[in-house]
Amino acid sequence: MQPSEIMILAAALALFAAALLLRRLLRPKAKERRHRRKQDQARRVLAKINTIPLMPQRLAYLRKIDPLTFEELLLEAFERRGHVVRRNASYSGDGGLDGSVVIEGETYLLQAKRYGKHINRAHVAAFSAVLAARDCSGIFIHTGRTGAGAKDVAAANPNLTIVNGQRLLDFLNTGDIERSTGTHSRN
């Protein structure tokens, strides 16, 4: 091989290596790709949910989707209504908070839970404690039923709103979320 051919080959290999390195450096991290994938799934669910004719079927569908997709579904619905949404940097280690949304200038912390049956009173109590510690309002959105214990916890914290059932479906459909205390949540 001639020295000029070796130089050309070396330059080509160096260019190829540089291109691979650049691609690796510019490629989104695994967390970012996961967030994007869940956001894409949430958009597809949002498009599909209102094509399902009956409320019980829509709730059953929501109960079957991936929990992280459910979180993104709610954040996407808020964004579509023009609200400023803050997503967590990662899904794990979020302290039980799934993001926040600014509604009419007030920041609300969000907790999203997919339940098949009654919600866990302890989850509502923990979220209520976070709201009290941070002195802010929050919305606990879930697919299950709200039992008496959870309603009692919500009633004790006027900054906590529980949204489920028909209110959840109305929110996904119209973006209207009734901001009231948790005592008005529906089963």
Secondary structure as a PSIPRED ss2 file (coil, helix, strand):
# PSIPRED VFORMAT (PSIPRED V4.0)

   1 M C   1.000  0.000  0.000
   2 Q C   1.000  0.000  0.000
   3 P H   0.000  1.000  0.000
   4 S H   0.000  1.000  0.000
   5 E H   0.000  1.000  0.000
   6 I H   0.000  1.000  0.000
   7 M H   0.000  1.000  0.000
   8 I H   0.000  1.000  0.000
   9 L H   0.000  1.000  0.000
  10 A H   0.000  1.000  0.000
  11 A H   0.000  1.000  0.000
  12 A H   0.000  1.000  0.000
  13 L H   0.000  1.000  0.000
  14 A H   0.000  1.000  0.000
  15 L H   0.000  1.000  0.000
  16 F H   0.000  1.000  0.000
  17 A H   0.000  1.000  0.000
  18 A H   0.000  1.000  0.000
  19 A H   0.000  1.000  0.000
  20 L H   0.000  1.000  0.000
  21 L H   0.000  1.000  0.000
  22 L H   0.000  1.000  0.000
  23 R H   0.000  1.000  0.000
  24 R H   0.000  1.000  0.000
  25 L H   0.000  1.000  0.000
  26 L H   0.000  1.000  0.000
  27 R C   1.000  0.000  0.000
  28 P C   1.000  0.000  0.000
  29 K C   1.000  0.000  0.000
  30 A H   0.000  1.000  0.000
  31 K H   0.000  1.000  0.000
  32 E H   0.000  1.000  0.000
  33 R H   0.000  1.000  0.000
  34 R H   0.000  1.000  0.000
  35 H H   0.000  1.000  0.000
  36 R H   0.000  1.000  0.000
  37 R H   0.000  1.000  0.000
  38 K H   0.000  1.000  0.000
  39 Q H   0.000  1.000  0.000
  40 D H   0.000  1.000  0.000
  41 Q H   0.000  1.000  0.000
  42 A H   0.000  1.000  0.000
  43 R H   0.000  1.000  0.000
  44 R H   0.000  1.000  0.000
  45 V H   0.000  1.000  0.000
  46 L H   0.000  1.000  0.000
  47 A H   0.000  1.000  0.000
  48 K H   0.000  1.000  0.000
  49 I H   0.000  1.000  0.000
  50 N C   1.000  0.000  0.000
  51 T C   1.000  0.000  0.000
  52 I C   1.000  0.000  0.000
  53 P C   1.000  0.000  0.000
  54 L C   1.000  0.000  0.000
  55 M H   0.000  1.000  0.000
  56 P H   0.000  1.000  0.000
  57 Q H   0.000  1.000  0.000
  58 R H   0.000  1.000  0.000
  59 L H   0.000  1.000  0.000
  60 A H   0.000  1.000  0.000
  61 Y H   0.000  1.000  0.000
  62 L H   0.000  1.000  0.000
  63 R H   0.000  1.000  0.000
  64 K H   0.000  1.000  0.000
  65 I C   1.000  0.000  0.000
  66 D C   1.000  0.000  0.000
  67 P H   0.000  1.000  0.000
  68 L H   0.000  1.000  0.000
  69 T H   0.000  1.000  0.000
  70 F H   0.000  1.000  0.000
  71 E H   0.000  1.000  0.000
  72 E H   0.000  1.000  0.000
  73 L H   0.000  1.000  0.000
  74 L H   0.000  1.000  0.000
  75 L H   0.000  1.000  0.000
  76 E H   0.000  1.000  0.000
  77 A H   0.000  1.000  0.000
  78 F H   0.000  1.000  0.000
  79 E H   0.000  1.000  0.000
  80 R H   0.000  1.000  0.000
  81 R C   1.000  0.000  0.000
  82 G C   1.000  0.000  0.000
  83 H C   1.000  0.000  0.000
  84 V E   0.000  0.000  1.000
  85 V E   0.000  0.000  1.000
  86 R E   0.000  0.000  1.000
  87 R C   1.000  0.000  0.000
  88 N C   1.000  0.000  0.000
  89 A C   1.000  0.000  0.000
  90 S C   1.000  0.000  0.000
  91 Y C   1.000  0.000  0.000
  92 S C   1.000  0.000  0.000
  93 G C   1.000  0.000  0.000
  94 D C   1.000  0.000  0.000
  95 G C   1.000  0.000  0.000
  96 G C   1.000  0.000  0.000
  97 L C   1.000  0.000  0.000
  98 D C   1.000  0.000  0.000
  99 G C   1.000  0.000  0.000
 100 S E   0.000  0.000  1.000
 101 V E   0.000  0.000  1.000
 102 V E   0.000  0.000  1.000
 103 I E   0.000  0.000  1.000
 104 E C   1.000  0.000  0.000
 105 G C   1.000  0.000  0.000
 106 E E   0.000  0.000  1.000
 107 T E   0.000  0.000  1.000
 108 Y E   0.000  0.000  1.000
 109 L E   0.000  0.000  1.000
 110 L E   0.000  0.000  1.000
 111 Q E   0.000  0.000  1.000
 112 A E   0.000  0.000  1.000
 113 K E   0.000  0.000  1.000
 114 R C   1.000  0.000  0.000
 115 Y C   1.000  0.000  0.000
 116 G C   1.000  0.000  0.000
 117 K C   1.000  0.000  0.000
 118 H E   0.000  0.000  1.000
 119 I C   1.000  0.000  0.000
 120 N C   1.000  0.000  0.000
 121 R H   0.000  1.000  0.000
 122 A H   0.000  1.000  0.000
 123 H H   0.000  1.000  0.000
 124 V H   0.000  1.000  0.000
 125 A H   0.000  1.000  0.000
 126 A H   0.000  1.000  0.000
 127 F H   0.000  1.000  0.000
 128 S H   0.000  1.000  0.000
 129 A H   0.000  1.000  0.000
 130 V H   0.000  1.000  0.000
 131 L H   0.000  1.000  0.000
 132 A H   0.000  1.000  0.000
 133 A H   0.000  1.000  0.000
 134 R H   0.000  1.000  0.000
 135 D C   1.000  0.000  0.000
 136 C C   1.000  0.000  0.000
 137 S E   0.000  0.000  1.000
 138 G E   0.000  0.000  1.000
 139 I E   0.000  0.000  1.000
 140 F E   0.000  0.000  1.000
 141 I E   0.000  0.000  1.000
 142 H E   0.000  0.000  1.000
 143 T C   1.000  0.000  0.000
 144 G C   1.000  0.000  0.000
 145 R E   0.000  0.000  1.000
 146 T C   1.000  0.000  0.000
 147 G C   1.000  0.000  0.000
 148 A H   0.000  1.000  0.000
 149 G H   0.000  1.000  0.000
 150 A H   0.000  1.000  0.000
 151 K H   0.000  1.000  0.000
 152 D H   0.000  1.000  0.000
 153 V H   0.000  1.000  0.000
 154 A H   0.000  1.000  0.000
 155 A H   0.000  1.000  0.000
 156 A C   1.000  0.000  0.000
 157 N C   1.000  0.000  0.000
 158 P C   1.000  0.000  0.000
 159 N C   1.000  0.000  0.000
 160 L E   0.000  0.000  1.000
 161 T E   0.000  0.000  1.000
 162 I E   0.000  0.000  1.000
 163 V E   0.000  0.000  1.000
 164 N C   1.000  0.000  0.000
 165 G H   0.000  1.000  0.000
 166 Q H   0.000  1.000  0.000
 167 R H   0.000  1.000  0.000
 168 L H   0.000  1.000  0.000
 169 L H   0.000  1.000  0.000
 170 D H   0.000  1.000  0.000
 171 F H   0.000  1.000  0.000
 172 L H   0.000  1.000  0.000
 173 N H   0.000  1.000  0.000
 174 T H   0.000  1.000  0.000
 175 G C   1.000  0.000  0.000
 176 D C   1.000  0.000  0.000
 177 I C   1.000  0.000  0.000
 178 E C   1.000  0.000  0.000
 179 R C   1.000  0.000  0.000
 180 S C   1.000  0.000  0.000
 181 T C   1.000  0.000  0.000
 182 G H   0.000  1.000  0.000
 183 T H   0.000  1.000  0.000
 184 H H   0.000  1.000  0.000
 185 S C   1.000  0.000  0.000
 186 R C   1.000  0.000  0.000
 187 N C   1.000  0.000  0.000
